[in-house]
Amino acid sequence: MQERSRNGRTTETTRPGAPRQGRAKQRAFCIAALDEGDDLTELRELLRTAGVAVVGQAVQHREKPHPNTYLGPGKIEEVKALAKAADANVIACDDELTPRQERNLEQELGLAVVDRTTVILDIFASHAHSAEGKLQVELAQLEYNMARMRGLWTHLDRLGVGGVGTRGPGETQIETDRRLARSRISALRRRLTDVRGSRDTMRAERERSALPEVAIAGYTNAGKSTLLNALTGAEVGIRDRLFHTLDPTTRVMRLSGRPYLLTDTVGFIRKLPHQLVDAFGATLEETRRADLILHVIDGSADEDDMVGMMRAVDVVLDEIGADDSPRMLVFNKADRIDAERHSDLERRYPGCVVVSAVEGTGLDDLRAHIEADFESRLRPVELLLPYSEGARLAELHETVGDLDREDGPDGVRVRARVPTTVAERYARFIVGAADRTAP
């Protein structure tokens, strides 16, 4: 139930006396300081994914959050009363709080306070299954919590104004914890460096095969894993929740006999904590190194939400150095939109593809667009491979797919369109540019 207070700011609480479906263990009251609007849908969805029930919300409209308490003094009193009435036992903030804001809010409200970054890190921790994913999440959590260790042990401090004999065990404990945390961070970074070395080795093997690499990127819960399954026949786990996929998944997709490597990576979100972007650098590098990025968008989302999601993905892609990578817009969930919306998307975003990964509509069009994109960057060559180079011929056939070949007295004459890297590898077999392309 939403209410509007005398200052024009909106609040939402559970209806007094309304029947409850059972008392949740964690009951969050959401708060936000926004320039305009009252939409906290994404924070609510994050909390739902983290297993926390939402019992109400309050929004204060202001140009920027209060530097000490995030919300203004008057709004804090209002939130305190509303949270108590809603039986909340935790306050969830839609922004990342400074340590000072978090401390002061907890003191003023008398409840535990978590910010957006804490919720996202908790979701990542619960969804990380691989050894690399767990290391990445732990590193992000430690780096985030380092600045928040101050004050945790103030109950042990001695009274005094400084000097010999006034250094208390509280300060000693803080320094001990920080030293342990720094040591653990260094160890995690070394282990992730080793993991990145292993990933680089696997990537080098793929690059030697010269297979086209396509990365699926997009906002979390846009249907990226569903699209991967639909295009490759894989059976990657799918659930309707944020950040279900953390570890990159690569599968082979064949178009006209040519294999393509299709990789699904972690989804993005607004205000994605920079600690996660840094920690998941090795994973996100799969996206940066791809020959083509499929930017998957939920085409059924409201216009403003969709634009915001697209902007959030663009920001992260720019941050990881993928801003210049070839990109193709793929609007998913066409089964949830009407024909007018379908036409409007194609008109407003020329070159995009509208698909339904669930029903399979538009997938043939998407395959054709992917194939055309790579075909436009292929180089026509004519090769003469001696019969003694049968292994090279088989390798070329696996890379290119269908070949126009002709057996002759000196070997096999092959005409094909190949990536530039492949053409360079077969340079000594080139007899001239092909005067026609392979069918």
Buried (B, 14 or more C-beta within 10 A) or exposed (E): EEEEBEEEBBBBBBEEEEEEEEEBEBBBBBBBBBEEEBBBEBBBBBBBBBEBBBBBBBBBBBEEBBEEBBBBEEBBEBBBEBBEBBBBBBBBBBBBBBEBBBBBBEEBBEBBBBBBBBBBBBBBBEBBEEEBBBBBBBBBBBBBBBEBBBBEBEEEBEEEEEEEEEEBEBBEBBEEBEEEBEEEBEEBEEBBEEBBEEBEEEBEEBEEEBBBBBBBBBBBBBBBBBBBBBBBEBEBEBEEBBBBBBBBBBBEBEBEEBBBBBBBBBBBBBBBBBBBBBBBBBBBBBBBBBBBBBBBBBBBBEEEBBEBBBEBBBBBBEBBEBEEBBBBBBBBBBBEBEEEBBEBBBEEBEEBBBBBBBEEBBBEEBBEBBBEBBEEEBBBBBBBBEEEBEEBBEBBBBBBBEBBBEEEEEBBBBBBBBBEEBBEBBEEBBEEEBEEEBE
